Amino acid sequence: MSEPTNTSAAEQLFDKALDLAEKHLEAAMKEGGALSGYVAIAMIEAAVNQAVEETSHEDVADMLRDLADQIEADAEEGDEE
């Protein structure tokens, strides 16, 4: 019964973290100017490396697989429209 509350709290924390990350990404891309596309990719790599240090490579690999699945699903939905 407490599981949905924990999941909800975890999702809320993740959403806050995502908002913060997006804010910093936007600032870094703006600062990067013409390099903004590279800055975005470099920040992914830096974030992955840091996440591995904070958690584990297994956790990060699982999260990246989930993210890749979401990207593929979104792309397929976009193709259908």
C-alpha positions in Angstrom: 0.0 0.0 0.0 2.9 2.4 0.7 4.5 1.5 -2.7 2.4 4.0 -4.7 3.3 6.8 -2.3 7.0 5.9 -2.5 6.8 5.8 -6.3 4.9 9.0 -6.4 7.5 10.7 -4.1 10.3 9.3 -6.2 8.7 10.5 -9.4 8.2 14.0 -7.9 11.9 14.1 -6.9 12.9 12.9 -10.3 10.8 15.6 -12.0 12.4 18.3 -9.8 15.8 16.9 -10.7 14.9 16.9 -14.4 13.7 20.5 -14.3 17.0 21.5 -12.7 19.0 19.6 -15.2 17.0 21.1 -18.1 17.6 24.6 -16.8 21.4 24.0 -16.6 21.4 22.3 -20.0 19.7 25.3 -21.6 22.2 27.7 -20.0 25.1 25.6 -21.2 23.7 25.3 -24.7 23.2 29.1 -24.9 26.7 29.6 -23.7 28.0 27.1 -26.3 26.5 29.1 -29.1 27.2 27.3 -32.4 28.4 24.3 -30.4 25.1 23.8 -28.6 24.4 20.5 -30.2 27.8 19.2 -29.1 27.3 20.7 -25.7 24.0 18.7 -25.3 25.7 15.4 -26.2 28.7 16.2 -24.1 26.5 16.8 -21.1 24.8 13.5 -21.6 28.2 11.8 -21.5 29.3 13.8 -18.5 26.0 13.0 -16.7 26.3 9.3 -17.5 29.8 9.2 -16.1 28.8 11.0 -13.0 25.7 8.8 -12.5 27.8 5.7 -12.7 30.0 7.1 -9.9 27.0 7.9 -7.8 25.1 4.6 -8.4 26.3 1.7 -10.5 27.0 1.0 -14.1 24.1 -1.6 -14.1 21.6 1.0 -12.8 22.7 3.6 -15.4 22.7 1.0 -18.2 19.1 0.0 -17.3 18.0 3.6 -17.2 19.6 4.3 -20.5 17.9 1.2 -22.1 14.6 2.5 -20.7 15.3 6.0 -22.1 16.3 4.5 -25.5 13.0 2.5 -25.6 11.1 5.7 -24.8 12.9 7.6 -27.6 12.1 4.8 -30.1 8.4 4.7 -29.0 8.1 8.4 -29.4 9.7 8.3 -32.8 7.3 5.5 -33.9 4.3 7.6 -32.7 5.7 10.6 -34.6 5.9 8.5 -37.8 2.3 7.4 -37.4 1.0 11.0 -37.2 
